[in-house]
Structures are given as C-alpha cells and as structure tokens.
Amino acid sequence: LYCMAKGDVLGKVQPNILVPLDITPMLPVLDGVVMELLDCALPLLGEVIPTDKVEVAIKDLDAAIKVGSMPRKEGMESKDLLKANVAST
C-alpha cells in the first residue's frame, strides 16, 4: 500500500484512493495501517477507505491488486505460518 501511495505502482502523477479489503476480525489492524499511511503525508494519497465489504471495495474500481495469505491458526508460530503460505503459492 505504501508503494502505491508513494507513486511506485501507478506512476508519480496518479493520485490514489486506496480501498483495502480485509475480513471483519482484521479491521482494527487495518485501521492501524490506514493511520500509518496517513501519517506519511504522501502527496499522491487522496483517501484510504478500509472495508470488510466486497461491494464497497470494488465500487468504481480502476485497478485491483490481490495480496493474501492463509490466516494463522491457533498454536501456529510465525515460521509455521510462513511455511504454510509459501507452500500455497
């Protein structure tokens, strides 16, 4: 998200409205990501709209980038999660 807002993905003159989509239990974490992006005061970042609703995330969409991973299960350590996500790609 930072690279997009900085202009490394869509160009150095293209303003961005980011609409990150995540599952409902992760929205508090996503709110933290939004605050970090806004704190950076990136000139191309117009608005960030975090959501857990697909219809909100895809409304008036010009470009989509999917980033995903398997969620951590109870008792999993970071190394287990990394191993599981690498195996699924």
SVG drawing of the C-alpha trace seen along z (x, -y; Angstrom):
<svg xmlns="http://www.w3.org/2000/svg" viewBox="-22 -16 32 42">
<polyline fill="none" stroke="black" stroke-width="0.4" points="0.0,0.0 2.8,-2.4 4.4,-1.8 1.1,-2.5 0.5,-5.7 4.1,-6.8 3.6,-6.5 5.8,-3.5 3.0,-1.4 0.7,-3.6 3.1,-6.5 4.4,-9.6 1.5,-11.8 -1.5,-9.5 -3.5,-10.3 -4.6,-7.3 -7.7,-6.4 -7.0,-3.1 -9.7,-0.8 -8.1,2.1 -10.4,5.1 -10.0,7.5 -12.0,9.8 -14.1,8.3 -11.9,9.5 -8.9,7.8 -10.4,4.3 -8.8,3.0 -5.4,3.9 -6.3,2.4 -7.3,-0.8 -3.7,-0.9 -2.3,-0.5 -4.5,-3.4 -3.2,-5.6 0.4,-4.8 -0.3,-5.7 -1.9,-8.9 0.9,-9.8 3.3,-9.5 1.6,-12.5 2.2,-11.1 1.2,-13.7 -0.5,-11.2 -2.6,-9.6 -6.0,-11.1 -8.1,-8.9 -8.0,-5.4 -11.2,-3.6 -10.7,-0.4 -13.6,2.1 -14.8,5.7 -17.4,5.4 -16.6,6.5 -19.2,4.2 -17.5,1.2 -14.0,2.3 -14.9,2.9 -17.2,-0.2 -15.8,-2.4 -12.6,-0.3 -9.9,-1.2 -7.3,1.3 -7.1,4.2 -4.1,5.9 -4.7,9.0 -2.5,9.8 -3.4,12.7 -2.3,15.4 -3.6,18.2 -4.6,16.9 -2.7,18.0 -4.3,21.0 -4.3,21.5 -0.9,22.7 0.9,21.6 4.3,19.9 5.4,17.3 7.7,19.9 4.8,22.3 2.6,19.6 5.4,18.6 5.9,22.2 2.2,22.8 1.8,19.6 4.9,20.4 3.5,23.9 0.2,22.5 1.8,20.3"/>
</svg>
